[in-house]
Amino acid sequence: MTSEKFRFGDVAKAIGTSPKSLRNWLQRGQVQLSSPEPQGSNWRDFSSDDIAQLAIVRRLVDFGIEVRVADQLSVGILAGMELVRQDQQGDFRVTDYQVAVHPVRGDEGWQVIPICHPSEIQAAVGHSTETLLLSVGRIVAAALSSVINKPMIKGEMVSS
């Protein structure tokens, strides 16, 4: 996690949703972020980890997954990963990795499968047309890039 904080409207724009939709997600408890709730002023600042989570949620919602379920999946996708880090110069670095999000038979939910090599996709999910392949780092880097107005370079986003 990085120490830099980002404003509400900028985050909504960066993840490709309206401030109203993002506010609804938060007020309805559909998304649970790691940063503390606002106190007093009702202004919420977001961390880079929050942006990562929200960017993944947004992508999953676009795929047709309910917001609450997308939030749970995003937490699982990002668990244990130091996806976003800030170096000593204050530059953001985003590590890219891929996961496949695949529906489980019946009504059992979704399975998240880390992908190290493209050949693993077919082995894991067969020929399903319902599988979503996420390039997690690129999704997050695009959102962060939008918030801080810096381009993504060589699979890493650099800001200064």
Short mmCIF file of the C-alpha atoms (twelve columns), coordinates in Angstrom:
data_MODEL
# 
_entry.id   MODEL 
# 
loop_
_atom_site.group_PDB 
_atom_site.id 
_atom_site.type_symbol 
_atom_site.label_atom_id 
_atom_site.label_alt_id 
_atom_site.label_comp_id 
_atom_site.label_asym_id 
_atom_site.label_seq_id 
_atom_site.Cartn_x 
_atom_site.Cartn_y 
_atom_site.Cartn_z 
_atom_site.pdbx_PDB_model_num 
ATOM 1   C CA . MET A 1   0.000   0.000   0.000   1 
ATOM 2   C CA . THR A 2   1.159   3.520   -0.693  1 
ATOM 3   C CA . SER A 3   0.683   6.595   1.469   1 
ATOM 4   C CA . GLU A 4   -0.693  8.867   -1.262  1 
ATOM 5   C CA . LYS A 5   -4.450  9.534   -1.146  1 
ATOM 6   C CA . PHE A 6   -6.809  10.290  -4.028  1 
ATOM 7   C CA . ARG A 7   -10.103 12.208  -4.217  1 
ATOM 8   C CA . PHE A 8   -13.548 10.694  -4.740  1 
ATOM 9   C CA . GLY A 9   -14.433 12.199  -8.141  1 
ATOM 10  C CA . ASP A 10  -11.001 11.431  -9.568  1 
ATOM 11  C CA . VAL A 11  -11.277 7.795   -8.475  1 
ATOM 12  C CA . ALA A 12  -14.772 7.382   -9.937  1 
ATOM 13  C CA . LYS A 13  -13.575 8.764   -13.267 1 
ATOM 14  C CA . ALA A 14  -10.425 6.623   -13.211 1 
ATOM 15  C CA . ILE A 15  -12.352 3.370   -12.769 1 
ATOM 16  C CA . GLY A 16  -14.915 4.357   -15.401 1 
ATOM 17  C CA . THR A 17  -17.999 4.941   -13.296 1 
ATOM 18  C CA . SER A 18  -19.974 7.915   -12.064 1 
ATOM 19  C CA . PRO A 19  -19.436 9.370   -8.588  1 
ATOM 20  C CA . LYS A 20  -23.091 8.512   -7.864  1 
ATOM 21  C CA . SER A 21  -22.559 4.823   -8.689  1 
ATOM 22  C CA . LEU A 22  -19.399 4.644   -6.601  1 
ATOM 23  C CA . ARG A 23  -21.161 6.392   -3.697  1 
ATOM 24  C CA . ASN A 24  -24.046 3.904   -3.968  1 
ATOM 25  C CA . TRP A 25  -21.655 0.939   -3.890  1 
ATOM 26  C CA . LEU A 26  -20.090 2.290   -0.696  1 
ATOM 27  C CA . GLN A 27  -23.283 3.430   1.066   1 
ATOM 28  C CA . ARG A 28  -25.041 0.130   0.367   1 
ATOM 29  C CA . GLY A 29  -22.056 -1.824  1.685   1 
ATOM 30  C CA . GLN A 30  -21.580 -3.562  -1.656  1 
ATOM 31  C CA . VAL A 31  -17.869 -2.722  -1.621  1 
ATOM 32  C CA . GLN A 32  -15.712 -2.969  1.520   1 
ATOM 33  C CA . LEU A 33  -12.470 -0.992  1.219   1 
ATOM 34  C CA . SER A 34  -9.448  -1.251  3.487   1 
ATOM 35  C CA . SER A 35  -9.093  2.510   3.997   1 
ATOM 36  C CA . PRO A 36  -10.971 3.993   6.955   1 
ATOM 37  C CA . GLU A 37  -14.460 5.437   6.617   1 
ATOM 38  C CA . PRO A 38  -14.613 9.240   6.462   1 
ATOM 39  C CA . GLN A 39  -15.068 10.985  9.800   1 
ATOM 40  C CA . GLY A 40  -16.939 14.250  10.213  1 
ATOM 41  C CA . SER A 41  -16.460 15.935  6.851   1 
ATOM 42  C CA . ASN A 42  -17.894 13.003  4.854   1 
ATOM 43  C CA . TRP A 43  -15.026 13.398  2.360   1 
ATOM 44  C CA . ARG A 44  -13.373 10.130  1.515   1 
ATOM 45  C CA . ASP A 45  -9.806  9.788   0.309   1 
ATOM 46  C CA . PHE A 46  -8.795  6.580   -1.457  1 
ATOM 47  C CA . SER A 47  -5.497  4.729   -1.313  1 
ATOM 48  C CA . SER A 48  -3.838  3.097   -4.309  1 
ATOM 49  C CA . ASP A 49  -5.025  -0.246  -2.881  1 
ATOM 50  C CA . ASP A 50  -8.603  1.055   -2.908  1 
ATOM 51  C CA . ILE A 51  -8.198  2.095   -6.542  1 
ATOM 52  C CA . ALA A 52  -6.833  -1.352  -7.407  1 
ATOM 53  C CA . GLN A 53  -9.797  -3.038  -5.747  1 
ATOM 54  C CA . LEU A 54  -12.362 -0.703  -7.317  1 
ATOM 55  C CA . ALA A 55  -10.841 -1.033  -10.790 1 
ATOM 56  C CA . ILE A 56  -11.128 -4.823  -10.579 1 
ATOM 57  C CA . VAL A 57  -14.683 -4.587  -9.197  1 
ATOM 58  C CA . ARG A 58  -15.670 -2.319  -12.064 1 
ATOM 59  C CA . ARG A 59  -14.252 -4.720  -14.661 1 
ATOM 60  C CA . LEU A 60  -16.070 -7.670  -13.078 1 
ATOM 61  C CA . VAL A 61  -19.343 -5.708  -12.910 1 
ATOM 62  C CA . ASP A 62  -18.954 -4.933  -16.614 1 
ATOM 63  C CA . PHE A 63  -18.747 -8.704  -17.119 1 
ATOM 64  C CA . GLY A 64  -22.148 -9.087  -15.426 1 
ATOM 65  C CA . ILE A 65  -21.108 -10.072 -11.914 1 
ATOM 66  C CA . GLU A 66  -23.059 -8.487  -9.035  1 
ATOM 67  C CA . VAL A 67  -21.188 -5.689  -7.234  1 
ATOM 68  C CA . ARG A 68  -21.042 -7.537  -3.875  1 
ATOM 69  C CA . VAL A 69  -19.712 -10.695 -5.520  1 
ATOM 70  C CA . ALA A 70  -17.284 -8.674  -7.653  1 
ATOM 71  C CA . ASP A 71  -15.945 -7.055  -4.479  1 
ATOM 72  C CA . GLN A 72  -15.385 -10.451 -2.836  1 
ATOM 73  C CA . LEU A 73  -13.641 -11.725 -5.974  1 
ATOM 74  C CA . SER A 74  -11.459 -8.602  -6.186  1 
ATOM 75  C CA . VAL A 75  -10.287 -9.106  -2.605  1 
ATOM 76  C CA . GLY A 76  -9.344  -12.694 -3.480  1 
ATOM 77  C CA . ILE A 77  -7.601  -11.626 -6.676  1 
ATOM 78  C CA . LEU A 78  -5.543  -8.993  -4.879  1 
ATOM 79  C CA . ALA A 79  -4.874  -11.002 -1.679  1 
ATOM 80  C CA . GLY A 80  -1.237  -11.435 -0.852  1 
ATOM 81  C CA . MET A 81  -0.075  -9.418  -3.854  1 
ATOM 82  C CA . GLU A 82  1.989   -6.286  -3.575  1 
ATOM 83  C CA . LEU A 83  0.486   -5.074  -6.816  1 
ATOM 84  C CA . VAL A 84  1.075   -1.358  -6.272  1 
ATOM 85  C CA . ARG A 85  4.173   -0.026  -4.610  1 
ATOM 86  C CA . GLN A 86  5.775   3.378   -4.357  1 
ATOM 87  C CA . ASP A 87  9.543   3.668   -4.650  1 
ATOM 88  C CA . GLN A 88  11.822  6.113   -2.811  1 
ATOM 89  C CA . GLN A 89  11.375  8.739   -5.524  1 
ATOM 90  C CA . GLY A 90  7.589   8.594   -5.073  1 
ATOM 91  C CA . ASP A 91  7.031   6.783   -8.376  1 
ATOM 92  C CA . PHE A 92  4.277   4.176   -8.527  1 
ATOM 93  C CA . ARG A 93  5.143   0.717   -9.811  1 
ATOM 94  C CA . VAL A 94  2.437   -1.747  -10.796 1 
ATOM 95  C CA . THR A 95  3.181   -5.444  -11.253 1 
ATOM 96  C CA . ASP A 96  1.160   -7.221  -13.921 1 
ATOM 97  C CA . TYR A 97  -0.278  -10.708 -13.601 1 
ATOM 98  C CA . GLN A 98  -3.265  -12.494 -15.103 1 
ATOM 99  C CA . VAL A 99  -6.170  -14.390 -13.638 1 
ATOM 100 C CA . ALA A 100 -9.105  -16.190 -15.190 1 
ATOM 101 C CA . VAL A 101 -12.491 -15.670 -13.544 1 
ATOM 102 C CA . HIS A 102 -14.635 -18.654 -14.402 1 
ATOM 103 C CA . PRO A 103 -18.205 -19.576 -13.384 1 
ATOM 104 C CA . VAL A 104 -18.536 -22.759 -11.358 1 
ATOM 105 C CA . ARG A 105 -21.242 -25.196 -12.474 1 
ATOM 106 C CA . GLY A 106 -24.703 -24.661 -11.106 1 
ATOM 107 C CA . ASP A 107 -25.073 -21.738 -8.765  1 
ATOM 108 C CA . GLU A 108 -21.844 -22.242 -6.857  1 
ATOM 109 C CA . GLY A 109 -20.294 -18.890 -7.751  1 
ATOM 110 C CA . TRP A 110 -17.005 -18.045 -9.409  1 
ATOM 111 C CA . GLN A 111 -13.519 -19.493 -9.448  1 
ATOM 112 C CA . VAL A 112 -10.388 -17.349 -9.707  1 
ATOM 113 C CA . ILE A 113 -7.487  -19.103 -11.406 1 
ATOM 114 C CA . PRO A 114 -4.003  -17.506 -11.469 1 
ATOM 115 C CA . ILE A 115 -2.523  -17.782 -14.959 1 
ATOM 116 C CA . CYS A 116 1.249   -18.031 -15.389 1 
ATOM 117 C CA . HIS A 117 1.192   -19.140 -19.021 1 
ATOM 118 C CA . PRO A 118 -1.566  -18.824 -21.660 1 
ATOM 119 C CA . SER A 119 -1.697  -22.615 -22.085 1 
ATOM 120 C CA . GLU A 120 -2.980  -22.861 -18.509 1 
ATOM 121 C CA . ILE A 121 -6.253  -21.164 -19.436 1 
ATOM 122 C CA . GLN A 122 -7.546  -24.017 -21.553 1 
ATOM 123 C CA . ALA A 123 -6.358  -26.607 -19.078 1 
ATOM 124 C CA . ALA A 124 -8.147  -24.801 -16.238 1 
ATOM 125 C CA . VAL A 125 -11.465 -23.885 -17.876 1 
ATOM 126 C CA . GLY A 126 -11.691 -25.783 -21.158 1 
ATOM 127 C CA . HIS A 127 -13.444 -24.000 -24.004 1 
ATOM 128 C CA . SER A 128 -15.855 -21.951 -21.892 1 
ATOM 129 C CA . THR A 129 -16.998 -18.692 -23.434 1 
ATOM 130 C CA . GLU A 130 -17.977 -17.398 -19.989 1 
ATOM 131 C CA . THR A 131 -14.437 -17.069 -18.686 1 
ATOM 132 C CA . LEU A 132 -13.046 -13.588 -18.147 1 
ATOM 133 C CA . LEU A 133 -9.280  -13.181 -18.449 1 
ATOM 134 C CA . LEU A 134 -8.045  -10.210 -16.442 1 
ATOM 135 C CA . SER A 135 -4.675  -8.582  -16.818 1 
ATOM 136 C CA . VAL A 136 -4.842  -7.290  -13.258 1 
ATOM 137 C CA . GLY A 137 -1.805  -5.023  -13.296 1 
ATOM 138 C CA . ARG A 138 -2.812  -3.347  -16.539 1 
ATOM 139 C CA . ILE A 139 -6.338  -2.640  -15.262 1 
ATOM 140 C CA . VAL A 140 -4.955  -1.123  -12.071 1 
ATOM 141 C CA . ALA A 141 -2.194  0.793   -13.858 1 
ATOM 142 C CA . ALA A 142 -4.723  2.344   -16.260 1 
ATOM 143 C CA . ALA A 143 -6.868  3.542   -13.352 1 
ATOM 144 C CA . LEU A 144 -3.892  4.915   -11.392 1 
ATOM 145 C CA . SER A 145 -2.517  6.499   -14.544 1 
ATOM 146 C CA . SER A 146 -5.785  8.366   -14.970 1 
ATOM 147 C CA . VAL A 147 -5.801  9.598   -11.370 1 
ATOM 148 C CA . ILE A 148 -2.244  10.921  -11.366 1 
ATOM 149 C CA . ASN A 149 -2.070  11.847  -15.062 1 
ATOM 150 C CA . LYS A 150 1.012   9.778   -15.882 1 
ATOM 151 C CA . PRO A 151 1.358   7.150   -18.638 1 
ATOM 152 C CA . MET A 152 2.033   3.455   -18.194 1 
ATOM 153 C CA . ILE A 153 5.508   2.487   -19.384 1 
ATOM 154 C CA . LYS A 154 6.713   -1.091  -20.136 1 
ATOM 155 C CA . GLY A 155 3.954   -2.744  -18.113 1 
ATOM 156 C CA . GLU A 156 4.658   -0.514  -15.150 1 
ATOM 157 C CA . MET A 157 3.082   2.809   -14.467 1 
ATOM 158 C CA . VAL A 158 5.505   5.465   -13.387 1 
ATOM 159 C CA . SER A 159 4.533   8.691   -11.676 1 
ATOM 160 C CA . SER A 160 6.703   11.436  -10.320 1 
# 
